[in-house]
Amino acid sequence: MENRQQRIHQEAAALWREVFGEPPPLRLDGGQMLEIITRSAGEATYDRLRSPFLRPSTIAGPGQPRDASQLR
């Protein structure tokens, strides 16, 4: 295995143990483990950040324009 692939496999295996509480299946590579972990996590909701200290124009989330000039 390449060095990068080894690191991915090690990190994915550690995450697998944390999420499922058991060792990962030996036949899976790091990418396959990450795919299974993310599929099992389900959908997360997104709550827009609200703060009295920030103007709405300075708060941006995924897929939101930063300011009105980007709406065009």
C-alpha positions in Angstrom: 0.0 0.0 0.0 1.1 3.6 -0.6 1.9 5.8 2.3 -1.2 8.0 1.7 -3.4 4.9 1.3 -2.0 3.5 4.5 -2.9 6.7 6.4 -6.4 6.8 5.0 -6.8 3.1 6.0 -5.6 3.8 9.5 -7.8 6.8 10.0 -10.8 5.1 8.6 -10.2 2.0 10.8 -9.9 4.2 13.9 -13.1 6.0 12.9 -14.9 2.7 12.3 -13.9 1.5 15.8 -15.3 4.7 17.3 -18.5 4.6 15.4 -19.3 0.9 15.5 -17.4 -0.2 18.6 -15.7 -3.2 16.8 -12.8 -3.7 14.5 -13.3 -3.0 10.8 -13.8 -5.9 8.4 -10.4 -6.9 7.0 -11.5 -7.0 3.4 -12.4 -3.3 3.2 -10.0 -0.6 2.2 -10.1 2.9 3.7 -12.3 4.4 1.0 -14.9 1.6 1.4 -14.9 2.0 5.2 -15.5 5.7 4.9 -18.3 5.2 2.5 -20.1 2.8 4.8 -19.5 5.1 7.8 -20.9 8.1 6.0 -23.9 6.2 4.7 -24.8 4.9 8.1 -24.5 8.4 9.7 -27.8 9.6 8.0 -28.7 13.1 7.0 -27.8 16.0 9.3 -29.9 19.1 9.5 -28.3 22.5 8.9 -29.1 25.4 11.2 -28.2 28.8 10.0 -25.8 30.6 12.4 -27.5 33.5 14.2 -25.6 35.9 16.3 -26.3 39.4 17.7 -22.7 40.2 17.0 -22.6 39.4 13.3 -24.5 41.1 10.4 -26.4 38.7 8.2 -24.1 39.7 5.3 -21.1 38.3 7.2 -22.7 34.9 7.9 -22.5 32.5 5.0 -23.4 28.8 4.9 -23.1 26.1 2.3 -24.5 27.3 -1.0 -25.4 30.7 0.3 -24.0 33.9 -1.3 -21.8 36.0 1.0 -23.5 39.3 0.1 -26.2 40.8 -2.1 -23.8 41.5 -4.9 -23.3 37.8 -5.4 -27.0 37.2 -5.9 -26.8 38.5 -9.5 
